[in-house]
Amino acid sequence: FNGLWYWESTKDRRTHGLLQLSKTDGILTGQSVVETPLMPNQRQIRSLLTRTALEGEIESEDLNSAALKFRIEKDGIVTESVAKLNPITEELEGESLARGADGKELSYQWKARKIAN
């Protein structure tokens, strides 16, 4: 799982980002980078990149059932994700659930492909 992964939502290809994952002593750590589009503005800034630390664990490293889970917390929003490695496509197939401090929830599925070690 170590490396840089490009992910995108399975429903909306405009929702995407990067996951930098690293396993040390069985603990999964890394960074999530998400791009948020901005409205047209005078400074011509098109988007905002947000980088957030993640923590989790690798549940299995067996090729046929490799799986991981991780958690991201930022600005009162907690996102919990689970993913499995597809042994045929070598893509991560995941599902995430984001919960706000107000109790609202958003769930989505995503796929990720490794772009660098």
N, C-alpha and C positions, 0 to 999 in steps of 0.2 A: 504493500500500500504506500510505501514511502515515495514521495515525489510530488509533482505539480499536476493537478487534474483540472480540466476545463469542464464545467457542468452547465447544463441548461435544462429548463423546465420541459417536461414532455408535452405540455399543452401550449406553452407560449414561448417560442424560441427567443423572444426579446428579454426574457428573464434568464439571466446567466451570471456566471462568476467563476472564480478560481478557488480551489482548495489546495493548500500546501499541507501535506500530511507527513508526519515523521513518527516512527515507533521507536521508543527507547524503553528497555526493560518491561515490555508488554503494555506500556502506557502510550496512548495515541495523543499527540499534540499537534498543533499547527495553526494555520491562519485561514480565514475565509475572506475573500475579497469580492465585493458585490458592486456592480455599477448601477447607479440610479440616474435615469435620464432627467434633465432639467428642462423647464420651459425656455423658449427663446428669450435671450436677454442681451443687454447692450454689450456686455463683456464677451459674448459669444462662447460662453462656457456651456458645453453640451451635456456634461454628466458629472456626477460626483462618485468617487471611488471610496468605499468604506472598508477598512481592514479590521477584523476582529479575531481575537484569539479563540481557539477551540480546544476542547479537551474531550477525551473519550477512551474507548478501549476496542481492541480487536477481539471479536468473539470467536473467530475461527480463522485459521490460515490454510486449512485444507483446500486444495484447488477447486474441488467440487462444491464446497459450501463456505467459501471465504466470506466473512461478514464483519462489519464494524458498526459502532454507534458512537455518536459524539453530540456535544452540547455547546451552544453558543449563547452568551448573554450580552446584551447591549441595550442601553437606554430603557430598561424595564421590560424588554422583550426577551423571552427565553425560547430558543429554537432547538428542538431535539430531533436528531436525524438518525436513521438506520439505513444501511446500504449493504448490498450483496454484490460480490464480483461475479459477473457472468463469465464462465470459463470459455465460452465459445467466442464472444465478441471482445472479451477482456475489458469490458466497460463496467463501471459501478452503476448499479440501478438502485436508486434510493427514494426514500419518502421522508419528508420533514413536516413537523408541526410547530408552528410559531404561536406563542401565547403572549398576549399583552398584559400589562398590569391591570387593565380594565376587564380582563377575562375573555376578551375576544380572541378567537382562534382562526388560523389560516393553515390549511394543509396543502401540500403539493408534492408531486412526484418529479424526479429528475434523473438524468443520466449523465455520467461523467466519463471522459476518456483521458488517459494519461498523456501529458504533452511533454514532460521532462522528468528525469530522475532526480 
